Amino acid sequence: MRKFLVLILSLIILCFPLTAFCTGNDEITVEAKAAVLVDASSGKILFDKNGEEHLPIASVTKVMTLNLIFDAVEDGTLSLDESIKVSQNAAGMGGSQAFIDADYNYKASDLIKSIIIASANDAAVAMAERISGSEETFVVKMNRKAEDLGMSDTSFKNCTGLPAEGHYSTAADVAKMSRELLTHEDYFKWSTTWMDELKHDKDGRKTELVNTNKLIRSLAGCDGLKTGSTNEAKFCVTATAKRGDMRLISVILGGNSSKDRFSDAAKLINYGFANFENRTVVNIGESVCQVPLKGGKEDFINVTAQEGLSLCLKNDGSETFDVRLETPENVAAPVQAGESMGRMIVSVNGSDVAQIPLCADRCYEKAGFVDRIKKILSFWKQ
């Protein structure tokens, strides 16, 4: 018996590293119909299960609704402090609601927080009608925005995600509109609020708003994005978390239960942080080389990157990046600040993944007669 126990313990010890330290994509499984894990900075897909499959997405639809709302705030056509009168149509929306009253006014910020925190359909329609006059016209804008974001497998029929024929998206497309929402700083004013309330002027009552995204309280670094569930779509979530300088987005569509969708989303995000890292290739404005200047007061132009770039790479060393510069052999003076000086091409494991435009860091003047004399004298001094 003692020898048998020793044998069993030995087998456990030998097998432990194989099970405890599995990090490859093949060892990660999710129960949902579709899922993707995406690096928010680059859009690189780190995990994919049926990411292109057309599926209903329920209230995850409101990610696009919020994108258009914050677009309006940022272009000045909507103020967060604006008072918005609610229509009978908006107040009568079914599903998840903030129970807003028809023919009464609510601040835009209160309607927006009701959408973000409690996924309120009535507030979403009220905002759509304010921005576009009707939900139907707003949906046209939603689909146009989807095209602009490269969401080629998405069709919106409403701004809420309530079941509708021909209303669908994919996990990959949801990640694209989620990345866009993360560019709106105002979104984060409410995204991590666990509980709040909406006051109603009609009778002084209050609606308690509880965040539908449970991950903001259980997953390290989680600060968004959106949940959704219907009988047709089952349980969905797009979740994001930031740790250090890295932000990930996990999209789960068609989960079997609310618990399963959150478990799958957290599993993918933890997998991503454990197995990938951000590597800085170049910072915006960073000097990358010099180009000879012909006929100028100076001999060389300082060439800088017009954009910054970081890459999300596996942290086991299996992914490495290289850069090559395509710049002119020389340039004739004068040169203007920001004038194109070629490009930096970035490759990962031999495949090109990005191009960074290069430019002159400042103005370079043409040499005058005195400047030429000075150059001749400095040459003779050498």
NORDA-V118112 format. One line per field, one symbol per residue. ss: DSSP state (H for helix, E for strand, C for the rest). phi: phi as a letter, one per 40 degrees, with the letter a starting at -180 (. if undefined). burial: 1 if it has 24 or more other C-alpha atoms within 12 Angstrom, else 0. A space follows every 50 residues. Layout:
BEGIN
ss->???
phi->???
burial->???
END
This chain:
BEGIN
ss->CHHHHHHHHHHHHHHHHHHHCCCCHHHCCCCCCEEEEEECCCCCEEEEEC CCCCECCHHHHHHHHHHHHHHHHHCCCCCCCCEEECCHHHHCCCCCCCCC CCCCEEEHHHHHHHHHHHCCHHHHHHHHHHHHCCHHHHHHHHHHHHHHCC CCCCECCCCCCCCCCCCEECHHHHHHHHHHHCCCHHHHHCCCCCEEEEEC CCCCCEEEEECCCHHHHCCCCEEEEEEEEECCCEEEEEEEEEECCEEEEE EEEEECCHHHHHHHHHHHHHHHHHHEEEEEEECCCCEEEEEEEECECCCE EEEEECCCEEEEEECCCCCCEEEEEECCCEEECCECCCCEEEEEEEEECC EEEEEEEEEECCCECECCHHHHHHHHHHHHHC
phi->.ccccccccccccccdccccbcbcdcccbbcccaabbbcccbgcccaabf cbccacbfcddcdcdcdcccdccccgcabccccbccccccccccgcabfc ccgbcbcdcccccccccbfccccccccccccbgacccccdcccccdcccg ccbbacbacbgcdacgcaabccccccccdcccccccdccbcbccbaabcb cdbgcbbcbbccccccbbbdgcbibabaaacccgbbabbbabbgcbbbbb bbbgccacccccccccccccccccbbacbccaccgccbabbdbcgbcbcb bcbbccbcabbcbcccgcbbbbbbbbbccabcccbccgccbgabbbbbfg bcbabbcbaccacbcccccccccccccccccc
burial->00000000000000000000001000011111111111111111111111 11111111111111111111111000011100011110111110111111 11001111111111111111111111111111001001111110110010 11111111111110001111111111111111010111011111001111 00000010111111110010111111111101111111111110011111 11111111011111111111111111111111001111111110111111 11111111111111000001101011100011111000111111110100 00111111111001000000000000000000
END
